[in-house]
Amino acid sequence: MTEQTLRVNENELRQLLDGRWAGVRQRARDLLRGERFAPVSGLSVEEHRARVLDQLKALAAEDISGYGFPESVGGTDDVGASVAAFEMLVADMSLMVKVGVQWGLFGGAIRALGTERHHAEYLPGVMSVDLPGCFAMTETGRGSDVQRLRTTAEYDPATEEFTVHTPDESARKDYIGNAARDGRVAVVFAQLRTGGRGHGVHALLVPIRDAQGAPMPGVRIEDCGAKAGLNGVDNGRLWFDRVRVPRANLLDRYGAVAADGTYSSPIDNENRRFFTMLGTLVRGRISVAGGAGTAAKAALAIALRYADTRRQFTRPAADGEPEREVRVLDYLAHQRRLLPALARSYALHFAQEELVTRLHELSRAPERDERAQRELESRAAGLKAVATWHATATIQTCREACGGAGYLAENRIPQLKADSDIFTTFEGDNTVLLQQLTKGLLTDFQESFGDLDQLELARFMAGRVFGAVIERTAAAPLIESLVSARPGRSTGEDLYNRGWQLELLEDRERHVVEGLARRLRRARKDGGDAFEVFNRAQGHVLAAGRAHMDRVVLEAFVAGIDRCGDTSTAKLLNRVCDLYVLSVVEEERAWFLEHERLSATRAKAVTAAVDDLCRGLRPYAVTLVNAFGLRDEWLGAPIALGAEHARQGDAPPARG
């Protein structure tokens, strides 16, 4: 890589990162200021919950509350804006999750699964927080297996009511945000039954508290208590003892019950209906990926600013020169800890932006596109997994990189670590989500894997299974042109050729997924049980999902750079992109060596290139994290605010 000093326009970089919803992000920066929204530590659980509820109500008075809701009820019908705003709530991630519960999950379920009458009756109160609510899906004994929830909703035509019931302890609703203290109504997911016949999982609005805050008859509520993090969110448990609710409380967009108990649905197939209903709630999963990304950015901003000021050990001085301690970030080992993680955060940012844009566009489509929706759901599952794992690993690395200072509560990293840790398992366990993604790749986005019947085997044999996988992302023409222009030889200089990089990750994805398809096909041909066949291949399944996401994220990064209007900024981003992709190759070098995609010499060259890129990006590290646009008061960490600069006589630039 040729070294050259770049004049980077930080405003241009921030505007690029802010993307399509730049105005929404700036609105959040302007709104979330002052003592009310500043990070605090040392609060009791009850104090924290009260503070977060106050913050939520303050936001409810602003336009932010209506982003994701229809214009017919006073919203702005801008789903993309709602996700962008959610991502900015990093000053207290309890507020981030509380917002997600109230407006994303509770309100989002009413919007997605209800009809106009539900919207008109409930959504204004949801937006104003006059009607605080819960999203009661998860059960103690079911976890990710939503289709087999045990809570029941039996219809009684004599009274035109549903009886909602918790049949056993494993069917209690667990970890439900807003349930322990503030929620008055819950969207309860239950097995719907009419006339003795089951119709699968549906959602109903069930009052859980009266106007005075007392539990409703038949409703039992228990506080989950203190958690490792997010203690400003009042998670609770719910039991229902034959609680009766009116027929009108069924959210009946996809399944309605007439007065006489007759069931009807626009989707006849129960499996397809179930997955369609869950698919409408994909915004929550996408929001979690974005929120985790912001937590990782905040930790990186703290750690890199600190590393740029903290000095440790002396460099041998030249004759006549005084000794001077070395800034920690000048050490290659420290660069190696933080800069590849920063590069991945940039890559995931552009992948998230692309996903949010697709979500927004599909939400406004006049007709539902089933294939596009399944692609969105698969991509959301994969990105949520890799983004939250990245956040967990990155925040831990940042904690270690800051030494003892990173362990102090006042420097925010411990709280970011505690609050974001659950992101790897809520809105879908990451391991399950990667399996879901890969099943979608293997079965051409079928609703479920199931047994491989003769038609599916024929598709495998015809080679059509993989055709849906290598469909390009939004930047298809650009990616194809770069791959086509790649050099036809393999020299050290080619490591920085974008076409070669793209082709390398695409080739890995194709090989892993096709190998998995062949493995499953052989096992099924030999008469293996479908469950055992898939269970034994789970390591391969997860590798396929990761390979797919590595390729998709790279393509999104390339597309993001292409939108950059400033030449120097684009050059810097190209270096960051090189670091992202080559660090991925370095991490996976065993695979590339085993499959003869890299020689030993070339694998060593990749490691040397990562070193060079880290050294080259070191002068721009603080600029790159400042461009995230996270206010100093949101970070709330003294070590990130330049105190060391002041002591050393190196005044840092002013930050907004």
Wavefront OBJ file of the C-alpha trace (Angstrom):
o trace
v 0.000 0.000 0.000
v 1.429 3.381 -0.979
v 1.568 5.713 2.000
v 0.320 9.259 1.534
v -1.087 11.884 3.839
v -4.786 12.420 3.294
v -6.735 15.568 4.022
v -9.869 13.952 5.321
v -13.057 15.977 5.531
v -14.603 14.812 8.806
v -17.928 16.472 7.999
v -18.057 14.674 4.656
v -17.297 11.405 6.401
v -19.979 11.997 9.024
v -22.540 12.936 6.389
v -21.778 9.722 4.509
v -22.171 7.668 7.672
v -25.394 9.465 8.615
v -26.732 8.398 5.226
v -30.301 8.681 4.028
v -31.612 9.580 7.487
v -28.955 12.193 8.293
v -31.645 14.625 9.440
v -33.023 12.082 11.895
v -29.578 11.424 13.347
v -28.866 15.123 13.717
v -32.279 15.602 15.309
v -31.293 13.005 17.904
v -27.989 14.799 18.559
v -29.855 18.042 19.138
v -32.601 16.478 21.244
v -30.688 14.098 23.517
v -28.782 16.719 25.472
v -28.557 17.971 29.004
v -28.822 16.392 32.410
v -32.005 14.423 31.631
v -30.257 12.286 28.980
v -26.667 12.244 30.260
v -25.247 8.862 31.307
v -25.333 8.202 35.040
v -24.053 5.357 37.166
v -24.732 4.039 40.634
v -28.524 4.237 40.489
v -30.678 1.674 42.242
v -32.891 -0.479 40.018
v -35.971 1.535 40.947
v -34.206 4.884 40.423
v -32.955 3.744 37.039
v -36.384 2.568 35.933
v -37.986 5.854 36.989
v -35.327 7.834 35.140
v -35.764 5.850 31.930
v -39.552 6.181 32.027
v -39.127 9.946 32.424
v -36.792 9.986 29.413
v -39.258 7.939 27.367
v -42.083 10.345 28.163
v -39.878 13.287 27.227
v -39.190 11.685 23.847
v -42.912 10.984 23.430
v -43.492 14.733 23.268
v -41.197 14.952 20.236
v -41.586 13.842 16.618
v -39.275 10.869 17.243
v -42.178 8.912 18.740
v -44.162 8.897 15.511
v -41.511 7.871 13.001
v -42.645 4.266 12.663
v -46.401 4.824 12.764
v -49.017 5.593 10.086
v -49.910 9.137 9.152
v -53.544 8.246 9.867
v -52.806 8.227 13.610
v -50.383 11.151 13.682
v -47.161 9.397 12.726
v -44.841 10.037 9.787
v -44.819 6.485 8.388
v -41.032 6.443 8.132
v -39.830 3.037 9.293
v -36.232 3.759 8.304
v -36.242 6.884 10.473
v -37.486 4.887 13.450
v -34.525 2.498 13.189
v -32.019 5.331 12.678
v -33.335 7.151 15.746
v -33.198 3.958 17.816
v -29.534 3.507 16.930
v -28.669 6.918 18.396
v -29.880 6.166 21.945
v -26.513 4.989 23.222
v -26.222 7.410 26.164
v -28.314 4.915 28.137
v -29.017 1.614 26.459
v -31.870 1.011 28.902
v -33.629 3.905 27.177
v -32.747 2.365 23.823
v -34.409 -0.903 24.817
v -37.362 0.814 26.502
v -38.002 2.732 23.271
v -37.692 -0.523 21.356
v -40.246 -2.232 23.591
v -42.808 0.591 23.558
v -42.652 1.819 19.961
v -40.885 -1.004 18.179
v -42.265 -4.221 19.664
v -45.552 -3.277 21.341
v -46.538 -0.554 18.897
v -44.938 -2.322 15.969
v -46.935 -5.495 16.625
v -50.199 -3.538 16.755
v -49.316 -1.828 13.492
v -48.108 -4.950 11.683
v -50.607 -7.515 12.967
v -53.651 -5.335 13.662
v -56.053 -3.592 11.325
v -57.196 0.016 10.972
v -59.520 -0.177 13.959
v -56.670 -1.348 16.186
v -54.455 1.419 14.827
v -57.016 4.104 15.535
v -57.864 2.837 19.015
v -54.405 2.056 20.361
v -51.551 3.676 18.443
v -52.070 7.295 19.573
v -51.740 6.108 23.190
v -48.710 4.017 22.272
v -46.958 7.029 20.756
v -47.783 9.341 23.678
v -46.965 6.594 26.250
v -50.417 7.121 27.738
v -50.681 3.397 26.995
v -47.418 1.746 28.031
v -47.281 -1.818 26.791
v -45.454 -5.115 26.508
v -44.555 -7.623 23.825
v -45.290 -10.980 25.457
v -43.898 -13.657 23.164
v -41.043 -15.433 24.960
v -41.931 -18.325 27.261
v -39.699 -19.903 29.882
v -39.787 -23.323 28.261
v -39.830 -22.427 24.576
v -37.251 -19.699 23.929
v -36.612 -19.547 20.185
v -39.267 -22.154 19.378
v -42.063 -19.608 18.940
v -44.240 -21.845 16.769
v -44.738 -24.205 19.727
v -45.658 -21.694 22.402
v -47.995 -23.203 25.007
v -50.072 -20.203 26.090
v -53.602 -20.710 24.742
v -56.380 -18.399 23.553
v -59.651 -20.372 23.329
v -62.659 -18.661 21.740
v -66.075 -18.784 23.426
v -68.864 -17.870 20.929
v -71.424 -17.573 23.746
v -69.672 -14.484 25.147
v -67.601 -13.509 22.063
v -64.466 -13.627 24.181
v -61.113 -15.352 24.168
v -59.878 -17.106 27.281
v -56.117 -16.578 27.567
v -54.456 -19.189 29.757
v -51.033 -20.268 30.967
v -51.319 -24.087 31.137
v -48.114 -24.777 33.081
v -45.050 -23.121 34.558
v -42.968 -23.534 31.409
v -45.584 -21.506 29.501
v -45.205 -18.353 31.599
v -44.165 -15.285 29.617
v -40.624 -14.420 30.665
v -38.168 -11.509 30.334
v -41.003 -9.251 29.144
v -39.938 -5.600 28.963
v -42.345 -3.115 30.616
v -44.122 -5.963 32.430
v -42.661 -5.587 35.919
v -43.688 -1.992 36.532
v -45.018 0.211 33.750
v -46.976 -1.857 31.227
v -50.780 -1.754 31.146
v -51.492 -3.866 28.051
v -49.555 -6.771 26.545
v -49.520 -8.122 23.013
v -49.720 -11.797 23.979
v -48.754 -14.526 21.531
v -50.802 -17.672 22.062
v -52.107 -20.786 20.343
v -55.481 -19.746 18.914
v -58.307 -22.271 19.180
v -61.881 -22.074 17.927
v -64.442 -24.885 18.065
v -61.858 -27.298 19.399
v -59.508 -26.718 16.447
v -56.084 -25.038 16.595
v -55.009 -22.341 14.134
v -51.455 -21.734 15.278
v -49.861 -18.778 17.046
v -51.722 -15.445 16.950
v -51.444 -12.196 18.926
v -54.062 -10.646 21.196
v -54.185 -7.456 23.237
v -54.532 -8.416 26.904
v -54.873 -5.771 29.670
v -52.475 -6.640 32.503
v -52.981 -3.653 34.861
v -55.820 -1.311 35.671
v -55.590 2.486 35.714
v -54.232 2.411 39.272
v -51.455 -0.020 38.342
v -52.926 -3.102 40.037
v -52.797 -6.437 38.148
v -55.998 -7.281 36.313
v -58.066 -10.255 37.565
v -56.411 -13.520 36.568
v -53.102 -11.843 35.688
v -50.073 -12.628 37.826
v -46.998 -10.435 37.478
v -43.519 -11.018 38.853
v -40.449 -8.821 38.609
v -37.392 -10.474 37.017
v -35.288 -8.315 39.339
v -31.780 -6.998 38.827
v -29.969 -8.132 35.688
v -26.370 -7.941 34.521
v -27.316 -4.789 32.619
v -30.271 -2.801 31.268
v -31.643 -2.303 34.773
v -33.628 0.717 33.621
v -35.911 -1.732 31.793
v -38.547 -3.364 33.987
v -38.475 -6.948 32.756
v -41.108 -9.194 34.268
v -42.969 -12.501 34.068
v -46.635 -12.941 33.229
v -49.110 -15.731 33.964
v -52.730 -15.804 32.773
v -55.391 -17.743 34.671
v -58.279 -17.994 32.194
v -58.250 -14.269 31.484
v -61.140 -13.211 29.237
v -60.657 -10.580 26.535
v -63.115 -9.395 23.863
v -63.028 -10.858 20.355
v -62.034 -7.400 19.095
v -58.704 -7.724 20.923
v -57.422 -10.291 18.433
v -54.889 -8.645 16.108
v -56.547 -10.096 13.055
v -54.725 -8.918 9.968
v -53.665 -12.496 9.170
v -56.323 -14.469 11.041
v -59.850 -13.382 12.032
v -62.552 -15.019 14.147
v -66.216 -14.278 13.413
v -68.802 -13.952 16.184
v -69.846 -17.582 15.737
v -66.244 -18.790 15.997
v -65.591 -19.247 12.295
v -61.894 -18.765 11.567
v -60.656 -17.167 8.355
v -57.288 -16.059 7.030
v -55.923 -14.634 3.793
v -53.174 -17.271 4.104
v -54.490 -20.836 4.148
v -51.268 -22.653 5.016
v -50.634 -22.498 8.779
v -46.834 -22.614 8.468
v -46.780 -19.902 5.853
v -49.173 -17.794 7.908
v -46.957 -18.136 10.990
v -43.783 -17.125 9.181
v -45.565 -14.262 7.449
v -46.747 -12.924 10.807
v -43.287 -13.163 12.333
v -41.729 -11.654 9.233
v -43.699 -8.459 9.738
v -41.825 -7.990 13.026
v -38.367 -8.038 11.425
v -37.797 -4.366 12.286
v -36.978 -5.367 15.881
v -34.182 -7.671 14.766
v -32.750 -5.024 12.444
v -32.908 -2.440 15.237
v -30.975 -4.711 17.587
v -28.201 -5.069 15.007
v -27.999 -1.295 14.699
v -28.077 -0.727 18.451
v -25.259 -3.212 18.977
v -23.283 -1.455 16.267
v -23.645 1.875 18.074
v -22.508 0.323 21.369
v -19.378 -0.996 19.639
v -18.748 2.431 18.091
v -19.056 4.106 21.483
v -16.559 1.697 23.055
v -14.153 2.207 20.153
v -14.478 5.987 20.431
v -13.574 5.827 24.124
v -10.725 3.347 23.692
v -9.135 4.988 20.648
v -9.303 8.508 22.046
v -7.726 7.232 25.242
v -5.060 5.299 23.340
v -4.246 8.453 21.396
v -3.505 10.338 24.631
v -2.298 7.737 27.109
v 1.490 7.434 27.179
v 3.393 4.372 28.329
v 7.166 3.620 28.230
v 9.796 5.761 26.536
v 11.294 5.709 23.081
v 15.119 5.835 22.991
v 15.998 9.503 22.457
v 18.370 10.834 19.828
v 21.448 12.730 20.986
v 20.439 15.949 22.620
v 16.737 15.149 22.550
v 14.671 14.626 25.707
v 13.057 11.278 26.306
v 9.338 11.210 25.587
v 6.801 8.588 26.499
v 5.114 6.792 23.618
v 1.406 7.090 22.999
v -0.190 3.693 23.418
v -1.800 3.860 19.986
v 1.646 4.129 18.397
v 2.335 0.509 19.336
v 1.467 -1.902 16.546
v 0.109 -4.432 19.037
v -2.407 -1.850 20.265
v -3.331 -0.885 16.718
v -3.867 -4.563 16.009
v -6.320 -4.809 18.913
v -8.495 -1.866 17.940
v -8.170 -0.901 14.284
v -9.428 -4.131 12.655
v -12.446 -3.878 14.980
v -12.934 -0.275 13.860
v -12.757 -1.368 10.224
v -15.371 -4.047 10.848
v -17.607 -1.495 12.570
v -17.457 0.641 9.441
v -18.247 -2.350 7.246
v -21.190 -3.374 9.424
v -22.450 0.209 9.460
v -22.847 0.222 5.689
v -24.422 -3.237 5.741
v -26.900 -2.016 8.357
v -27.716 1.073 6.298
v -28.402 -1.075 3.253
v -30.650 -3.379 5.277
v -32.620 -0.496 6.826
v -33.110 1.013 3.378
v -34.495 -2.282 2.113
v -36.805 -2.569 5.124
v -38.062 0.946 4.521
v -38.683 0.362 0.820
v -40.565 -2.876 1.428
v -42.690 -1.203 4.106
v -43.881 1.266 1.476
v -44.413 -1.200 -1.354
v -48.038 -1.260 -2.556
v -48.040 -5.074 -2.579
v -46.156 -7.590 -0.475
v -43.242 -9.195 -2.338
v -42.831 -12.604 -0.681
v -39.397 -13.358 -2.081
v -38.024 -9.910 -1.218
v -39.460 -10.211 2.289
v -37.776 -13.580 2.837
v -34.485 -12.197 1.584
v -34.848 -9.322 4.041
v -35.594 -11.690 6.917
v -32.624 -13.930 6.083
v -30.278 -10.949 5.786
v -31.621 -9.473 9.034
v -31.015 -12.769 10.848
v -27.428 -12.927 9.631
v -26.576 -9.292 10.251
v -28.090 -9.325 13.732
v -25.886 -12.314 14.590
v -22.594 -10.979 13.269
v -23.204 -7.409 14.484
v -24.028 -8.403 18.054
v -21.158 -10.880 18.271
v -18.889 -8.145 16.967
v -20.154 -5.732 19.613
v -19.574 -8.204 22.436
v -16.031 -9.000 21.291
v -15.145 -5.391 20.507
v -16.356 -3.931 23.797
v -14.354 -6.543 25.710
v -11.270 -5.709 23.648
v -11.791 -2.001 24.322
v -12.099 -2.694 28.053
v -8.789 -4.524 28.054
v -7.142 -1.912 25.848
v -8.008 0.769 28.414
v -6.512 -1.193 31.293
v -7.760 -0.276 34.754
v -9.357 2.905 33.437
v -11.596 0.772 31.252
v -12.831 -1.068 34.329
v -14.083 2.079 36.058
v -17.817 2.664 35.862
v -17.256 6.366 35.161
v -15.638 5.481 31.839
v -18.794 3.783 30.499
v -17.204 0.670 28.963
v -18.348 -1.678 31.763
v -21.915 -0.431 31.321
v -21.767 -0.773 27.545
v -20.496 -4.315 28.031
v -23.223 -5.215 30.527
v -26.042 -3.599 28.566
v -25.158 -4.973 25.129
v -24.299 -8.517 26.194
v -27.928 -9.668 25.999
v -28.144 -8.489 22.387
v -26.558 -11.774 21.287
v -29.573 -13.721 22.512
v -32.622 -11.477 22.442
v -34.611 -10.946 19.264
v -33.253 -14.379 18.371
v -30.311 -16.437 19.639
v -27.402 -15.805 17.278
v -26.596 -19.452 16.655
v -30.227 -20.152 15.788
v -30.331 -17.089 13.527
v -27.280 -18.172 11.540
v -28.880 -21.568 11.068
v -32.048 -19.831 9.905
v -30.020 -17.823 7.404
v -28.283 -20.892 6.015
v -31.518 -22.866 5.738
v -32.841 -20.013 3.655
v -29.785 -20.183 1.397
v -30.035 -23.944 0.974
v -33.733 -24.162 0.268
v -34.073 -21.158 -2.007
v -35.761 -19.248 0.817
v -38.370 -21.884 1.619
v -40.406 -21.327 4.780
v -38.617 -24.117 6.654
v -36.014 -26.812 6.020
v -38.114 -29.873 6.829
v -37.614 -33.169 4.994
v -35.969 -32.943 1.597
v -38.627 -34.254 -0.754
v -37.974 -35.369 -4.347
v -38.563 -31.910 -5.784
v -36.046 -30.382 -3.394
v -33.531 -33.120 -4.176
v -34.019 -32.413 -7.858
v -33.262 -28.759 -7.195
v -30.065 -29.739 -5.432
v -29.054 -31.993 -8.292
v -29.808 -29.327 -10.882
v -27.561 -26.884 -9.052
v -30.367 -24.381 -8.521
v -30.085 -24.237 -4.754
v -27.096 -21.953 -4.831
v -28.509 -19.671 -7.483
v -30.375 -17.626 -4.881
v -27.300 -17.181 -2.698
v -24.947 -15.288 -4.961
v -27.543 -12.783 -6.008
v -25.848 -9.449 -5.611
v -26.621 -6.882 -2.975
v -27.856 -3.406 -3.867
v -24.542 -2.591 -5.561
v -24.747 -5.355 -8.182
v -23.402 -3.458 -11.237
v -20.524 -1.929 -9.259
v -19.509 -5.257 -7.710
v -19.676 -7.093 -11.013
v -17.530 -4.464 -12.719
v -14.880 -4.683 -9.988
v -14.777 -8.473 -10.126
v -14.557 -8.406 -13.926
v -11.657 -5.942 -13.784
v -9.587 -7.986 -11.339
v -6.070 -8.877 -12.502
v -5.483 -12.321 -13.861
v -2.384 -13.007 -11.803
v -1.696 -13.457 -8.109
v 1.016 -11.085 -6.970
v 1.456 -9.356 -3.665
v 0.055 -6.126 -5.074
v -3.236 -7.877 -5.849
v -4.036 -8.068 -2.139
v -5.360 -4.528 -2.413
v -7.322 -5.142 -5.582
v -10.989 -4.855 -4.710
v -12.111 -7.218 -7.447
v -9.760 -9.919 -6.159
v -10.997 -9.401 -2.599
v -14.640 -9.618 -3.646
v -14.051 -12.732 -5.697
v -12.089 -14.381 -2.883
v -14.942 -14.019 -0.371
v -17.520 -14.981 -2.975
v -15.551 -18.099 -3.873
v -15.312 -19.067 -0.196
v -19.044 -18.622 0.274
v -19.867 -20.644 -2.828
v -17.534 -23.474 -1.848
v -18.819 -23.701 1.746
v -22.508 -23.575 0.838
v -22.232 -25.941 -2.114
v -20.207 -28.319 0.042
v -22.921 -28.213 2.681
v -25.587 -28.892 0.059
v -23.657 -31.919 -1.224
v -23.139 -33.203 2.296
v -26.838 -32.991 3.131
v -27.829 -34.508 -0.189
v -25.524 -37.492 0.258
v -26.748 -38.123 3.788
v -30.400 -37.985 2.752
v -29.778 -40.254 -0.230
v -28.292 -42.761 2.187
v -31.548 -42.743 4.128
v -30.460 -40.542 7.032
v -33.041 -38.988 9.325
v -33.602 -35.339 8.303
v -33.081 -34.002 11.826
v -29.887 -35.998 12.415
v -28.545 -35.071 9.003
v -28.918 -31.367 9.747
v -27.867 -31.677 13.398
v -24.580 -33.363 12.513
v -23.810 -30.654 9.973
v -24.397 -27.693 12.285
v -20.762 -26.614 12.343
v -20.821 -26.541 8.557
v -24.163 -24.710 8.641
v -22.786 -21.943 10.848
v -19.652 -21.611 8.716
v -21.845 -21.162 5.643
v -23.833 -18.398 7.327
v -20.687 -16.552 8.370
v -19.144 -16.867 4.901
v -22.310 -15.462 3.357
v -22.371 -12.490 5.714
v -18.664 -11.715 5.213
v -19.325 -11.379 1.481
v -22.520 -9.367 1.906
v -20.915 -6.954 4.385
v -17.952 -6.364 2.072
v -20.247 -5.580 -0.834
v -22.179 -3.092 1.292
v -18.930 -1.379 2.316
v -17.831 -1.098 -1.310
v -21.190 0.437 -2.225
v -20.894 2.911 0.645
v -17.474 4.094 -0.500
v -18.839 4.560 -4.007
v -21.301 7.134 -2.619
v -18.518 9.235 -1.093
v -18.132 12.550 -2.893
v -14.758 13.588 -1.447
v -11.681 12.008 -3.028
v -9.433 12.007 0.058
v -12.203 10.680 2.266
v -12.911 7.921 -0.247
v -9.228 6.983 -0.280
v -9.226 6.714 3.503
v -12.360 4.569 3.424
v -10.747 2.322 0.833
v -7.889 1.724 3.266
v -10.378 0.941 6.014
v -12.152 -1.451 3.659
v -8.838 -3.143 2.844
v -8.246 -3.620 6.550
v -11.709 -5.111 7.013
v -11.466 -7.661 4.227
v -7.830 -8.628 4.791
v -8.407 -9.067 8.521
v -11.299 -11.410 7.637
v -8.981 -13.335 5.311
v -6.336 -13.446 8.045
v -8.866 -14.791 10.566
v -9.939 -17.465 8.093
v -6.483 -18.189 6.691
v -6.646 -21.829 7.812
v -9.628 -22.333 5.494
v -7.972 -20.500 2.608
v -4.782 -22.543 3.048
v -6.591 -25.875 3.428
v -8.606 -25.206 0.276
v -5.583 -23.886 -1.654
v -7.044 -20.442 -2.201
v -3.885 -18.944 -0.687
v -0.302 -20.185 -0.694
v 1.686 -20.066 2.538
v 3.670 -17.157 1.155
v 0.532 -15.265 0.236
v -1.040 -15.923 3.633
v 2.023 -14.372 5.254
v 1.670 -11.424 2.896
v -1.905 -10.925 4.122
v -0.657 -10.668 7.721
v 2.020 -8.195 6.669
v -0.609 -6.169 4.808
v -2.812 -6.002 7.915
v 0.184 -4.682 9.853
v 0.856 -2.059 7.166
v -2.789 -0.999 7.089
v -2.902 -0.617 10.867
v 0.187 1.581 10.806
v -1.182 3.586 7.905
v -4.545 4.177 9.544
v -3.158 5.079 12.953
v -3.051 8.877 12.227
v -6.729 8.814 11.253
v -8.084 6.641 14.068
v -9.551 9.467 16.144
v -11.024 11.133 13.062
v -12.686 7.855 12.108
v -14.383 7.446 15.492
v -15.304 11.130 15.737
v -17.129 10.752 12.421
v -19.631 8.430 14.108
v -21.138 11.596 15.539
v -21.582 10.313 19.090
v -21.697 13.323 21.379
v -19.089 13.569 24.135
v -21.852 13.701 26.726
v -23.273 10.426 25.356
v -19.917 8.745 25.785
v -19.691 10.188 29.284
v -16.146 8.876 29.771
v -13.473 11.191 31.212
v -10.730 9.187 29.476
v -12.326 10.027 26.119
v -12.471 13.762 26.708
v -8.846 14.794 26.346
v -7.708 15.082 29.965
v -4.449 13.322 29.110
v -3.895 15.728 26.201
v -4.190 18.623 28.627
v -1.637 17.091 31.000
v 0.779 16.409 28.143
v 0.346 19.847 26.589
v -1.242 18.445 23.401
v -4.647 20.108 23.278
v -7.169 17.954 21.429
v -9.478 19.413 18.814
v -12.841 20.647 20.045
v -15.668 18.197 19.551
v -19.360 18.931 19.195
l 1 2 3 4 5 6 7 8 9 10 11 12 13 14 15 16 17 18 19 20 21 22 23 24 25 26 27 28 29 30 31 32 33 34 35 36 37 38 39 40 41 42 43 44 45 46 47 48 49 50 51 52 53 54 55 56 57 58 59 60 61 62 63 64 65 66 67 68 69 70 71 72 73 74 75 76 77 78 79 80 81 82 83 84 85 86 87 88 89 90 91 92 93 94 95 96 97 98 99 100 101 102 103 104 105 106 107 108 109 110 111 112 113 114 115 116 117 118 119 120 121 122 123 124 125 126 127 128 129 130 131 132 133 134 135 136 137 138 139 140 141 142 143 144 145 146 147 148 149 150 151 152 153 154 155 156 157 158 159 160 161 162 163 164 165 166 167 168 169 170 171 172 173 174 175 176 177 178 179 180 181 182 183 184 185 186 187 188 189 190 191 192 193 194 195 196 197 198 199 200 201 202 203 204 205 206 207 208 209 210 211 212 213 214 215 216 217 218 219 220 221 222 223 224 225 226 227 228 229 230 231 232 233 234 235 236 237 238 239 240 241 242 243 244 245 246 247 248 249 250 251 252 253 254 255 256 257 258 259 260 261 262 263 264 265 266 267 268 269 270 271 272 273 274 275 276 277 278 279 280 281 282 283 284 285 286 287 288 289 290 291 292 293 294 295 296 297 298 299 300 301 302 303 304 305 306 307 308 309 310 311 312 313 314 315 316 317 318 319 320 321 322 323 324 325 326 327 328 329 330 331 332 333 334 335 336 337 338 339 340 341 342 343 344 345 346 347 348 349 350 351 352 353 354 355 356 357 358 359 360 361 362 363 364 365 366 367 368 369 370 371 372 373 374 375 376 377 378 379 380 381 382 383 384 385 386 387 388 389 390 391 392 393 394 395 396 397 398 399 400 401 402 403 404 405 406 407 408 409 410 411 412 413 414 415 416 417 418 419 420 421 422 423 424 425 426 427 428 429 430 431 432 433 434 435 436 437 438 439 440 441 442 443 444 445 446 447 448 449 450 451 452 453 454 455 456 457 458 459 460 461 462 463 464 465 466 467 468 469 470 471 472 473 474 475 476 477 478 479 480 481 482 483 484 485 486 487 488 489 490 491 492 493 494 495 496 497 498 499 500 501 502 503 504 505 506 507 508 509 510 511 512 513 514 515 516 517 518 519 520 521 522 523 524 525 526 527 528 529 530 531 532 533 534 535 536 537 538 539 540 541 542 543 544 545 546 547 548 549 550 551 552 553 554 555 556 557 558 559 560 561 562 563 564 565 566 567 568 569 570 571 572 573 574 575 576 577 578 579 580 581 582 583 584 585 586 587 588 589 590 591 592 593 594 595 596 597 598 599 600 601 602 603 604 605 606 607 608 609 610 611 612 613 614 615 616 617 618 619 620 621 622 623 624 625 626 627 628 629 630 631 632 633 634 635 636 637 638 639 640 641 642 643 644 645 646 647 648 649 650 651 652 653 654 655 656
